[in-house]
Amino acid sequence: MKRNGNLFEAVYSAENVRAAMLAAMKGKGHYGEVQRIKNDLEKYVTELSEILKTKQFKTAEYEVFEKQSGDKLRTIYKLPFYPDRVVHHCIVQVLLPMWVKLLIRDTYSTIPGRGIHDGVRRMKIALKDVAGTQYCLKFDIRKYYPSVDHDILKQILRRKIKDADLLELLDEIIDSADGIPIGNYVSQWLGNVYLAYFDHFCKEQLQCRYYFRYCDDVVILSDNKEFLHGILVSINDYLANELNLELKQNYQVFPTNVRGIDFLGYRFFHTHTLVRKRIVQQMKRRLKNIKSMASYWGWLKHADTYKLTTKYLKYDRKFK
């Protein structure tokens, strides 16, 4: 297995730091701190490059708060924009090509060009094989982000990275909170990489032809119900023994067309696709806000929603 060295210099290079600052600023131009840095960009580029090069960076204290996300209450960890969030961008920009190569095609979330709607398109393609997708195994991992084992995560990173200085920086960030803190930019990638070899195990050793993962939410399709029940044992063993994780006990094996596959905000059937009920309910509550409706059109246009759009949106061309 090829391991990559000489990466730390790329992380602290002025070119990378500058690009990271500009990337981290997107959508945050109204923040006073961001405006201050933007007005004296080269000063902060030079300063942060030196902080990283001389290994002075230490993760700041987190601002921790609770946030409702759908039907879940999540603990969010927030860091200052500078230097912490910029440092995370510095790291990801360098490691992104390596991490994308490690991940299987049907892993979604965070990956450029592989968001929710790419997953929807790929799921629809799989379901064209009606005979091969008669049954669905759906599961997620119990308290995934808080449960990530730091020692195992560090071992996984070392399978591809041999640069000791970069590993030291990654270790410092990893050890700054329990598990993987939701809210960190780099956490999204560490969460994906932690399950990367599990993805390969399912695809290559368990021979799961139709396998889809979004964060810790997994869907496996097959023509054989007994096959799906059987691989649950191997999946449980791998998660427990290799990653120190456990499945939620609400996993299900069911006929695809009986209830549809609830995944990525949609319910998938062989013959049609529906938007998840909760999203439709949110949309109805926001009917008076035309900007919200334009954003919901991004969901609706990927599903079979003619009746919904004509009834609630008075559909016209401006939503296209």
Summary of the structure (lengths in Angstrom):
residues: 320
radius of gyration: 21.7
end to end distance: 46.3
largest distance: 62.6
contacts: 933
relative contact order: 0.12
helix: 54%
strand: 16%
